């Protein structure tokens, strides 16, 4: 317990595990958890998938939790603080006696779980009116502190967080809502995470006004995976994470240990991580891109993002918006690909009622929707030339006229455009306006392809495996060194999107089994056909020396890096350098 108090005093990032069995507790301790909570919810969760019912005080919740704690958990753990989840609304309990008994048994402290925070509406009002509300829980936490026990206070609202800060609980645990295990898609999950991070920042600010030393951790909501906590630590002053269903989702000791270990790795890294928001990049090209994003985000100048398909252009746009002074205003995205002139004009600039057949109402265009915020236009190279002229006028004059209208409307929009083509090559053919190119290219950001930053691939694979583990409900499969080497050496013409599809394919086929090279070979066949060469290094008809020289030049003469890219040993590189060219034999 003293060690935990010291970590709190040093404001170290913590990882806690809410458990319902001795096995889970032992596995979480082996994974490096800083604290454990034995909760009734853990018991019900282990009987089946987590649900809202697990949050409620079924039967005698206190007796059940106590029994699990003293009979199953305490005998299985060695040196990790254990907190006892209590329902403070139990009239039959002599709390002074129970708190002393908990201390005598070796519990480090208590937490208010089950809690009235999970009730709302007339039920919550009735409990509060009867004197069984949140104040009852705060009162018990204060009493526990006087008995020399540590305290963790669960809360859902800012008001509850303030009450806990006023009571000087050791750890304030902000519940972000019921966990959503299958988010609709990456962007929807990221939006939910952005909203949660805003709530966390509000909660941190609220409790620090009352107690500057308040120690706040988070759990649940959209924070499901270790990489989600990475964003929380980077973008907020939250100091830890508590996992329940996220850790016990697969009730097998090795999986729980590994899951806790990965959450702990993120906690130890804190704000010092090789990522920017949802983007990962330890490689030099990505670190340079991150630094450019941070610099250009502060301005209001138009930005042109260039990158291959699937390289993450929209993620870059989201980070620019998030880091800008417009972060609290709308970010509107629109794909310009394969649209007619009339549709593009209507979508960008809006139209008046009766502007054309079927225009039964006024339609706001993307510029008006993004007013005071940011507009992200993807595949801008596909815009019809006439629309390009109208776009240029809006950028220069900061005003527009809706289709079928006469009124001039002022707009204040920061434009971020993106495409997977070199616009400079389209200008001589008359497919893109030179003046618009000059206007868009005030700042140009180039996203490196995945094959230009191969050292980042293992990190992407690791996070994708964590994500699909939760989506498909199966353990993270083992990836051997040979399989990882194949992934690193592949060219990935579809970049991150293609890599993610490949990892999902492995999950669907294997359902938790070790990833097989055979599964990957099937996926690589089409790429080999399209690229006209093998992805296995030098096993092609081309002269090895030619490929070697190209690879060495790309890696600035670094033979080890060239060997990794080609999937061979450094010794093989030296042998090829010493061997004569095929046309010299």
N, C-alpha and C positions, 0 to 999 in steps of 0.2 A: 504493500500500500504506500509505503514511503517513497518507493521508486516512482510510482504513478504520480504522487504529489510533486516530485521533483521534475518530472516531464512536463506537467502542467505549468509549473513555475517557469521552466525554460521555454514554454510555449512551443513544444515539439508537436508535430503532427501525429495524431494517434489513430489507431484502428481498433475498433471494438467489435465483438461478435455476440449477438443475442442467440443463445443456444437453448435446446430443449432436451439434451441427453449428455451423458458422460462421454460418449464417443465423439460427439460434435465438439464438446469442450476441449477434450484432449487434442483433437486434430487442429482446432483453432489455435491452441497454445503452441503447438508444434510449428504452425505457420507464422508465428511471430506476433500474434495479437497482443495489444497492450492491456486489454481488459475484457472481461466476460460479463454478460448479464444472463441470468437464468430467468426466463419468462414463460408464463403459461402459453403465450403465442408459439414459442418454440416447440412445446409438447404437441399442440394441435397441428402445427405445420408438419411435423414429422409423421403424422398420421395421414397426410395427404397434402395436396398443393395449398400454398398459403391463400388465405381469403380474409375478408373483413371480419368474419366470425372469430378468427384467431385473436382479434384485438379486444374482444369483450370478456368480461369476468364471469365465465361459465362456472356453474357449481360453486365450490369454495375455492376460488382462484388462489388465495393465499396459502391454503393448506396444500394444494397441488404443487405450487411453485416451491414451497418449503421442502416438500418431500423429494422432488426432483433434485433440488440443490444439495441437501444433506446426504441423500442416499446414492445419487448417481454422479453429480458433478464434482463436489468437493473431494471425494476419494480418488478422482481421476486426474486432478490437476496438481501441478507442482508449486509454481511460484508466480501465479498470475492473479491479480485482484478479481474477485467475483462479487457482483452486485445482485441483490435479491429484488425481483420485481414484486411490488406490493400494490394491492388495491386499498387505497386510503379510506374508502367509504365503508369498510367492514366494522360495524358497530360492536361485534362480539370480541374484537381484538383489544387486549391490554397492550398498547403500543410501547409503553416504556419497558415492560417486561420482554416483549418480542424483540425490540431493538437491542436490548442487552444480550438476549439469547443469540441473536444473529452475530453480534460481535464476539461472543464466547466461542461460537462454532467456527469462526474464521472468515466470515463474510467481510469484504472490504467496505461495503456500503449498500444503499438501497436506491431504487429508482421508482418513479410513479407510473407503474405499468401493471395492469390495465389502467386506463385513464379516461376521464370524462371528455378529454379533447377529441375523442373519436365519435362523440355524440353531437348532434346539432339540432336546430329547430326546437320544437316544443319539448322534446325529451331532455335536451340540455337545459332549457329554461326551468323545467320541473326539478331537475337535480340541483341546479343552483339555488332555486327557491327553498328547497328542503335542507339547505346547508350541506349538500353532498357534492358541491362543485369543485372547481379547480383550486379554490382557496384552501380546501380541506387537504389537498395533496401538497400544496406549498407549505402548509403548517406542519405536516408530517416530515417533509424534507428538512425543515428547520430543526425539528425535534431530533432527527437522526444526527444532524451535525453536532448538536449538543452532547450526544452520546459518543462522539468521537468517530462516527462513521462518515465515509465520503458519500456524496450525493450526485446523482445524475437526474436532471429534470427534463422530461419530454414536453414538447410544446408544438403547436401547429400555427399559432397566430403571433403577431408582433406583441400584442398585449400580454399574452402568456409568457413570451420570452422576457418581457420587461419585469413581470412578477418574479420570475426565476432569478433574474439578475439582481433584483432588490433583495431576494432571500439569500444571496451569496452562495448558491449551489456551486459545486465544484465544476460540473460540466453541464452546459445547456445543450440539449439534443433537439435540433430543429427537424421535425418530421415534414418532409416535402410532399406528402400525399401517398396514396396507394401506388405501389410499383406497377408500371406498365411493361409487361414482359415482352410484348411483341409490338414495338413501335411500327407505324405504317411504313416509314422509310427513313433513310438517313437524315434528310432535311427536316422532316417532322420531328424526329427525335432531337435534333440539334436545336430546333426552335423551342421545344419543351425544356431542354437543358438551359438555353439562354434565359427563359422565363424564370426557371428555378434559381439561376445564379443571381438574377435581379432581386428575388425574394431573399436570398441569403445575404446579399449586401445590405438590404434594408434591415434585416434582423441584426446583423453585426453592428450596424450604426446605432440601432435602437438600444441594444444592451450596453454598448460602450459609453453611451451618454450617462447611464446609471452607474455602471461599474467598468472603468477602463481596463480592468484585468479580466473581464468576463471571458470564459473559454467556451467557444461554440463549435459543435460538431454537427454533421448532417446525416440523414439517412433517408432511404426510400425515394419515392417519386421517380423522376427520370434518371437519377444517379444510380445506374444499375451495374456498371462495369468499371474496372480499374481505370480505364482511359477516361471515363466520365469524371472520376474524382480528380484526375490530372487537370482537367479544365477548371474544376472547382477551386483547387489550390492555386492555380495560376491567376484566376480572375477574382478571387475573394480572399478575405482574411479568415475564412473558416479553418479550423485547426484539426480536423479529423473526420472520420467516417465510421458509422456503426452499421454493420450489415446483419440482417436476419435471414430473410428468404434468399437474398443475394449470395449468402455464404452457404446456407444449408439446402440450397436448391437441389443438389444431388447428395443425399445423406450417405456418403461414403468417405471414410477418413482421408484417403490420399487426395481426393478432389477438394475437400474442405480445406485441407492444409495448403494445397497449391493456390486455391482462391484467396485465402487470407494472405498468403505470401505475396501475391501480386498486388493486392490492395496495400499491403505494407510497403512494397517497393515504391509505389506512387506517393505514399505518405512521407517516406524518407526523402524522396526527391523534392517534395514541396513545390516551390515556384521555379526551381532550377531544372527545367525539363527541355528536352529536345523536341519541342512542339510549339505550335502557335494555334490556339483554339483546337479545332478538330484536325489540324494538319500535323503530320509527323515528319521530322527531318533532322537527322543527325549529320547528314552529309554536308559538305561545304556549299554546294549549289543551293540547297534548301535553307541553310543558315543565312546565306546572302539574301535569298528571297524574303525570309522573315524580317530581316533588318530593313530592307527596302519597303516592305509593307508598313512597318511601324513608322517610317519616315514620311511616306507619301500620304498616309491616312490623315495626317494633321492638316493637309491643304484641302482646297475645294476644287482643284484642277481636275479636268477629265483624265481618266486612266484607261489605257488600252492593255488588256491582258492577252498575251499570246501563248498558246499551248496546244499540244496535241489533244485529240479526243480522249476523254477520260482522265485527264491529268489533274483535274480539280480546280477549274477556273472559277466556278461558283463559290467554292470554299474560300478562295482568295478574295473574291468580292465581298463575301460575308464578313471576313476579318477586317477588311479596309473599313467597311461601314461600322463595325463594332468598335474599332479603335478611333473613329472620327468623332467630331463634335456633334454629328448628326445621329449618333447611336440610338437616341430615344425617339427618333422619327422613323417613318416607314422605310423599309427596304423592299422595293418592288422588282421582281425578276420577270423578264420576258425573252422568249426565244424567237429570233427573227427568221429562223429557217423555214423555207418552203411556204411563204405567205405571199398572197397577192398584194398588188399595190393598194387596192381599196381596203382590204382587211388591215394592212399595216398602218395606213393612215388613221383608220378608226381606232385601232388598238393603242396606238401611240398618242394621238392627239384628241381622241374622243369624237363624238358626233352629236348633233342636235336632233331632237325629235322631228321626224319627217324628212331627214336629210336624204334618205333613200328608201326604197321599198323594204318594209320590215323594220324600219327604225321607229319603233313605237314609243320610245322613251329616250331621254337624254342619257348618253353613255359617257362616263368619265374615262379619259385615256390614261395610259400608264404615267405620263408626266404629271397629270393632276393628282393621281393617286400617290405619287412619290413626292409631292410638294413638300419642301423643307427637309426632305430625306435624300435617299439614294435610289437611282434607277440602274439596274444591271441588265444590259442588253447582250445576250449571248448570240453567237453566229452573226455578228453585225455585217459581215461581208456578204450575206445573202439578201440584204435589203435592196429592193428595187431602186434604180437611180433617181427616180422622181421623189421617192420617200427620203433618200439621202439628202436631197436639196432642202426639203422641209425640215429635216432633222438639224441640218447645219444652221438654218435660220433660227430655230429655237435655242440652239446653243449660243448663238451670237447675241440674240436680242432678249433672251430669257422671257419670251412670251410666245403664245400660240393662239390659233383660231381653230375651233372644232370644225370638223367636216359638216358643211351645211350651215355654218354659223357666220356671224359677222363681228361678234364681240371679241376684243383682244383680252386674253387672260394671262396675267403675270404668273410665272412659275420660278421657283428657286429649287433646282434639282442638281445634285452632283451625279454626273454620268460616269458609269463604268461600263466599258464595252469589251467584248471578248470575241475571239475567233480562233479557229485552228488552221488558218491559212495566213500566208505572208501578204498583207494588204498591198505592199509595195509591188508585188508581182501582178496584182490585178489592175493597177492603175494604167499601165501602158495599153492594156486591152480594152480600156473604157468600161471596166466592170465596177470600178470604185472611184469616187471623186477624190481628186488630189487635195482640194481645199478641206474636205471633211476629214481626210486622213491627217492633215496637219492639225486640225482642231482636236481630234481624238487622241493624238499621240503626244500630247504635252508630257505625259509620263507613260512609259512603256514598261510593263513587267512581263518577263518571259519565265514561264513555268518549266523547269527541267523535266524531261520525260523520265519514266521509271528506269530505263536502261542507262540514263546518265547519272543515276544515284542508286546504284545497285545495293550499296551498303544499308540503305533504308528498308529494303524489301523484307528482311526478317522481322523488323518491328511492325510493319504493316500486317504481315502474316499473323503474328502473335495477337494483335488486337482484333483482327478479323475472326480468328478462331474463337476468341473470348465472346465476341458478339454472336456468332452463329451457335455457340454452345448454349446460350440462353434462348435464342430464337427457336432452335430445334429440340431443346430439352435433352441434350446428351453431352457427355463429358468432352472436354477439349482433347482431340486425338493427338497421339505422339507423332512428331515429324522428325524423321531421322536426318542425320547430317547429309546423306546423299540426296534425299528429297529436297532439303532446303537448298543444297547447292544447285540442283536443277532449277528450282524457282529463281534463284539469284541469277543464274546464267541465261535464263530465257529473255527474249527481247521485249516482250510485253508491248506489242504495238497499240493495244487498247489501254495501256497504262493501269492506273489504280482500279478503274471500273472492271477491266478484264481480269486483273488479279483477284478482285473480290468475287467475281463470278466463278473463277476457278476454285476458290476456297469454299464457296457455297456448294459447288458441284461435289467436292470431296466430302462435305458433311452429308449431303443427300445420299451419296453412294455408300459411305462408310459407317454413318451413324455412330461415331465415336471410336471406330477402329483406326489403327495407325494408317496414316496417309500412304498410299501405294504409288510408286512411280508409274505403274501401268495406267492409273487414272489420269495422271498428268500427261502421259504420252498421247492419250486420245485427244486431250485438249490442245496439244501442241501441233498436231498434224496439220490443221488448217493454216496455222501461222507459218509452218515450214513450206507449205505449198505457196502461200502468198509471197513469202520473202524469197522463195527460190533457193533456199539453202538450209542446211541442218543447223539446229540450235545447240548441238553438242560440242561446239568448239571447232576443231580443224578437220573433222571427219566429213569433208566435202571435196569437190573436184578442184576448188580454188587452191592456188599455191599457198602453203602454210605461212611462208615468209611475208606474203602480201597482207594476209589478215593480221599477222603478228605486228608488222610495222604500223598498220592502221590503229591497232589496239594500243600499242605503246605510245603512239603520238597522242591518242585521246587521253591516256593516263599520265601524260607528261614524263614518259620514260620510266615510270614506276613498274618494275617487273612483277612485284607481288600483286599489285592491283590488276595488271594485265592478266596474270595467271588466274586470278579469281574470276574475272570477266569471261575468260575462255574456258573455265572449268578444268584446268590442268594444273600440274604442280609447277613450282618455280624452276625445278630441275629440267622439266620438259621445255620451258621457255629458253633456257640456256642451250639445250640440245638443238632446238630449231634455229637459234641464232648462229650456231656454229655449222649447221648443215648447209650445203650448196642449194641454190634455187633449182627448181626442176628443169628450167630451160638452160641451166649451166652444166647439167650432167652430160 
